[in-house]
Amino acid sequence: EQTERQLLAGRLNMLFRDRRAHAYTRLLMKAEARMSREAWTRAIDACDLVHGEGLVRDSTHPEPPEEAGGSA
């Protein structure tokens, strides 16, 4: 039969194990959030690059000139 002291010691040990597990989970979540932000930044940069290249590509096909005598 376990005494109250043994039960409390068991609970305390469990809390210390939980504390370490929670600290590890926190580190994992922070790393995941950092990687997510970095991936988002890379995706935005890639979109900007594609958009920029699209503008360069469009500049090789200039719009037709306006008709003579257009509004001034």
OpenMM code with the backbone's topology and positions (N, CA, C; nanometers):
from openmm import Vec3, app, unit

residues = "GLU GLN THR GLU ARG GLN LEU LEU ALA GLY ARG LEU ASN MET LEU PHE ARG ASP ARG ARG ALA HIS ALA TYR THR ARG LEU LEU MET LYS ALA GLU ALA ARG MET SER ARG GLU ALA TRP THR ARG ALA ILE ASP ALA CYS ASP LEU VAL HIS GLY GLU GLY LEU VAL ARG ASP SER THR HIS PRO GLU PRO PRO GLU GLU ALA GLY GLY SER ALA".split()
positions = [
    Vec3(0.0850, -0.1182, 0.0000),
    Vec3(0.0000, 0.0000, 0.0000),
    Vec3(0.0894, 0.1243, 0.0000),
    Vec3(0.0565, 0.2160, -0.0889),
    Vec3(0.1374, 0.3376, -0.0998),
    Vec3(0.0932, 0.4400, 0.0032),
    Vec3(0.1891, 0.5045, 0.0573),
    Vec3(0.1565, 0.6109, 0.1520),
    Vec3(0.1282, 0.7395, 0.0750),
    Vec3(0.0713, 0.8341, 0.1451),
    Vec3(0.0421, 0.9637, 0.0825),
    Vec3(0.1695, 1.0284, 0.0293),
    Vec3(0.2770, 1.0113, 0.1032),
    Vec3(0.4058, 1.0698, 0.0611),
    Vec3(0.4517, 1.0086, -0.0707),
    Vec3(0.4348, 0.8781, -0.0862),
    Vec3(0.4740, 0.8120, -0.2105),
    Vec3(0.3860, 0.8585, -0.3267),
    Vec3(0.2582, 0.8775, -0.3012),
    Vec3(0.1679, 0.9268, -0.4060),
    Vec3(0.2077, 1.0678, -0.4497),
    Vec3(0.2387, 1.1529, -0.3516),
    Vec3(0.2812, 1.2891, -0.3845),
    Vec3(0.4138, 1.2882, -0.4611),
    Vec3(0.5056, 1.2010, -0.4223),
    Vec3(0.6340, 1.1910, -0.4923),
    Vec3(0.6116, 1.1468, -0.6371),
    Vec3(0.5205, 1.0532, -0.6566),
    Vec3(0.4884, 1.0086, -0.7923),
    Vec3(0.4290, 1.1205, -0.8766),
    Vec3(0.3388, 1.1968, -0.8155),
    Vec3(0.2784, 1.3100, -0.8878),
    Vec3(0.3831, 1.4151, -0.9224),
    Vec3(0.4743, 1.4408, -0.8280),
    Vec3(0.5798, 1.5387, -0.8518),
    Vec3(0.6707, 1.4934, -0.9661),
    Vec3(0.7072, 1.3667, -0.9666),
    Vec3(0.7894, 1.3135, -1.0758),
    Vec3(0.7177, 1.3272, -1.2094),
    Vec3(0.5878, 1.2992, -1.2095),
    Vec3(0.5100, 1.3115, -1.3324),
    Vec3(0.5077, 1.4571, -1.3801),
    Vec3(0.4944, 1.5509, -1.2865),
    Vec3(0.4946, 1.6925, -1.3236),
    Vec3(0.6283, 1.7339, -1.3847),
    Vec3(0.7382, 1.6840, -1.3294),
    Vec3(0.8692, 1.7170, -1.3866),
    Vec3(0.8844, 1.6579, -1.5262),
    Vec3(0.8343, 1.5346, -1.5463),
    Vec3(0.8384, 1.4762, -1.6805),
    Vec3(0.7524, 1.5582, -1.7756),
    Vec3(0.6335, 1.5975, -1.7302),
    Vec3(0.5452, 1.6794, -1.8129),
    Vec3(0.6103, 1.8130, -1.8466),
    Vec3(0.6792, 1.8702, -1.7494),
    Vec3(0.7451, 1.9992, -1.7722),
    Vec3(0.8470, 1.9883, -1.8850),
    Vec3(0.9267, 1.8816, -1.8829),
    Vec3(1.0251, 1.8607, -1.9900),
    Vec3(0.9549, 1.8372, -2.1231),
    Vec3(0.8476, 1.7591, -2.1213),
    Vec3(0.7743, 1.7322, -2.2454),
    Vec3(0.7125, 1.8601, -2.3008),
    Vec3(0.6579, 1.9437, -2.2136),
    Vec3(0.5984, 2.0701, -2.2587),
    Vec3(0.7054, 2.1640, -2.3141),
    Vec3(0.8224, 2.1664, -2.2505),
    Vec3(0.9317, 2.2507, -2.3000),
    Vec3(0.9749, 2.2043, -2.4391),
    Vec3(0.9829, 2.0727, -2.4586),
    Vec3(1.0202, 2.0185, -2.5893),
    Vec3(0.9134, 2.0517, -2.6935),
    Vec3(0.7865, 2.0382, -2.6553),
    Vec3(0.6769, 2.0724, -2.7466),
    Vec3(0.6826, 2.2197, -2.7839),
    Vec3(0.7124, 2.3049, -2.6867),
    Vec3(0.7236, 2.4489, -2.7133),
    Vec3(0.8347, 2.4759, -2.8143),
    Vec3(0.9490, 2.4091, -2.7978),
    Vec3(1.0587, 2.4268, -2.8928),
    Vec3(1.0186, 2.3815, -3.0325),
    Vec3(0.9495, 2.2690, -3.0408),
    Vec3(0.9034, 2.2207, -3.1711),
    Vec3(0.8083, 2.3198, -3.2365),
    Vec3(0.7158, 2.3745, -3.1575),
    Vec3(0.6186, 2.4693, -3.2122),
    Vec3(0.6865, 2.5984, -3.2576),
    Vec3(0.7846, 2.6452, -3.1812),
    Vec3(0.8572, 2.7659, -3.2214),
    Vec3(0.9347, 2.7410, -3.3507),
    Vec3(0.9977, 2.6245, -3.3619),
    Vec3(1.0721, 2.5917, -3.4836),
    Vec3(0.9774, 2.5816, -3.6028),
    Vec3(0.8615, 2.5199, -3.5820),
    Vec3(0.7639, 2.5081, -3.6903),
    Vec3(0.7136, 2.6454, -3.7337),
    Vec3(0.6891, 2.7341, -3.6387),
    Vec3(0.6437, 2.8696, -3.6717),
    Vec3(0.7518, 2.9446, -3.7491),
    Vec3(0.8774, 2.9292, -3.7079),
    Vec3(0.9877, 2.9958, -3.7782),
    Vec3(0.9995, 2.9441, -3.9209),
    Vec3(0.9930, 2.8115, -3.9376),
    Vec3(1.0023, 2.7542, -4.0717),
    Vec3(0.8846, 2.7971, -4.1587),
    Vec3(0.7678, 2.8081, -4.0986),
    Vec3(0.6503, 2.8532, -4.1726),
    Vec3(0.6685, 2.9969, -4.2204),
    Vec3(0.7188, 3.0842, -4.1331),
    Vec3(0.7446, 3.2237, -4.1727),
    Vec3(0.8482, 3.2301, -4.2843),
    Vec3(0.9540, 3.1489, -4.2741),
    Vec3(1.0572, 3.1479, -4.3775),
    Vec3(1.0008, 3.0977, -4.5099),
    Vec3(0.9177, 2.9945, -4.5055),
    Vec3(0.8563, 2.9421, -4.6277),
    Vec3(0.7634, 3.0463, -4.6893),
    Vec3(0.6890, 3.1166, -4.6047),
    Vec3(0.5994, 3.2220, -4.6540),
    Vec3(0.6810, 3.3315, -4.7235),
    Vec3(0.7915, 3.3702, -4.6622),
    Vec3(0.8775, 3.4729, -4.7214),
    Vec3(0.9314, 3.4265, -4.8558),
    Vec3(0.9768, 3.3009, -4.8631),
    Vec3(1.0273, 3.2486, -4.9905),
    Vec3(0.9173, 3.2447, -5.0952),
    Vec3(0.7961, 3.2083, -5.0557),
    Vec3(0.6848, 3.2037, -5.1510),
    Vec3(0.6523, 3.3434, -5.2029),
    Vec3(0.6506, 3.4419, -5.1139),
    Vec3(0.6237, 3.5794, -5.1556),
    Vec3(0.7346, 3.6281, -5.2481),
    Vec3(0.8601, 3.5990, -5.2136),
    Vec3(0.9720, 3.6386, -5.2992),
    Vec3(0.9605, 3.5737, -5.4371),
    Vec3(0.9216, 3.4458, -5.4411),
    Vec3(0.9056, 3.3770, -5.5693),
    Vec3(0.7939, 3.4412, -5.6512),
    Vec3(0.6834, 3.4762, -5.5857),
    Vec3(0.5730, 3.5426, -5.6565),
    Vec3(0.6179, 3.6779, -5.7103),
    Vec3(0.6920, 3.7517, -5.6286),
    Vec3(0.7436, 3.8813, -5.6733),
    Vec3(0.8364, 3.8641, -5.7926),
    Vec3(0.9206, 3.7618, -5.7873),
    Vec3(1.0132, 3.7364, -5.8971),
    Vec3(0.9364, 3.7021, -6.0242),
    Vec3(0.8387, 3.6136, -6.0134),
    Vec3(0.7581, 3.5760, -6.1301),
    Vec3(0.6843, 3.6974, -6.1835),
    Vec3(0.6284, 3.7766, -6.0948),
    Vec3(0.5555, 3.8960, -6.1374),
    Vec3(0.6504, 3.9934, -6.2061),
    Vec3(0.7677, 4.0107, -6.1513),
    Vec3(0.8670, 4.0997, -6.2115),
    Vec3(0.9097, 4.0513, -6.3488),
    Vec3(0.9308, 3.9202, -6.3636),
    Vec3(0.9679, 3.8653, -6.4941),
    Vec3(0.8543, 3.8824, -6.5927),
    Vec3(0.7314, 3.8706, -6.5439),
    Vec3(0.6160, 3.8902, -6.6325),
    Vec3(0.6131, 4.0318, -6.6855),
    Vec3(0.6468, 4.1302, -6.6013),
    Vec3(0.6494, 4.2691, -6.6466),
    Vec3(0.7583, 4.2889, -6.7507),
    Vec3(0.8744, 4.2267, -6.7303),
    Vec3(0.9826, 4.2388, -6.8277),
    Vec3(0.9402, 4.1753, -6.9586),
    Vec3(0.8781, 4.0593, -6.9517),
    Vec3(0.8346, 3.9894, -7.0713),
    Vec3(0.7309, 4.0727, -7.1460),
    Vec3(0.6396, 4.1380, -7.0734),
    Vec3(0.5375, 4.2197, -7.1367),
    Vec3(0.5981, 4.3412, -7.2043),
    Vec3(0.7094, 4.3923, -7.1530),
    Vec3(0.7683, 4.5123, -7.2117),
    Vec3(0.8272, 4.4845, -7.3495),
    Vec3(0.8470, 4.3577, -7.3854),
    Vec3(0.8966, 4.3260, -7.5196),
    Vec3(0.7854, 4.3354, -7.6226),
    Vec3(0.6628, 4.3456, -7.5752),
    Vec3(0.5476, 4.3623, -7.6640),
    Vec3(0.4808, 4.4942, -7.6294),
    Vec3(0.5356, 4.6047, -7.6793),
    Vec3(0.4778, 4.7340, -7.6422),
    Vec3(0.3359, 4.7488, -7.6932),
    Vec3(0.2604, 4.8315, -7.6220),
    Vec3(0.1232, 4.8581, -7.6650),
    Vec3(0.1268, 4.9398, -7.7934),
    Vec3(0.0254, 4.9246, -7.8783),
    Vec3(0.0241, 5.0030, -8.0032),
    Vec3(0.0164, 5.1519, -7.9715),
    Vec3(0.0774, 5.2355, -8.0562),
    Vec3(0.0735, 5.3799, -8.0313),
    Vec3(-0.0680, 5.4330, -8.0399),
    Vec3(-0.0914, 5.5425, -7.9669),
    Vec3(-0.2239, 5.6046, -7.9715),
    Vec3(-0.2444, 5.6675, -8.1081),
    Vec3(-0.3715, 5.6812, -8.1462),
    Vec3(-0.4020, 5.7418, -8.2759),
    Vec3(-0.3603, 5.8878, -8.2763),
    Vec3(-0.3222, 5.9356, -8.3936),
    Vec3(-0.2842, 6.0763, -8.4072),
    Vec3(-0.4046, 6.1632, -8.3801),
    Vec3(-0.3813, 6.2762, -8.3190),
    Vec3(-0.4910, 6.3677, -8.2913),
    Vec3(-0.5715, 6.3269, -8.1703),
    Vec3(-0.5127, 6.2458, -8.0830),
    Vec3(-0.5823, 6.2043, -7.9620),
    Vec3(-0.6016, 6.3203, -7.8678),
    Vec3(-0.6723, 6.2984, -7.7602),
    Vec3(-0.7001, 6.4063, -7.6656),
    Vec3(-0.5715, 6.4573, -7.6034),
    Vec3(-0.5676, 6.5882, -7.5772),
    Vec3(-0.4473, 6.6484, -7.5206),
    Vec3(-0.4734, 6.7030, -7.3839),
] * unit.nanometer
topology = app.Topology()
chain = topology.addChain("A")
for resn in residues:
    res = topology.addResidue(resn, chain)
    for name in ("N", "CA", "C"):
        topology.addAtom(name, app.Element.getBySymbol(name[0]), res)
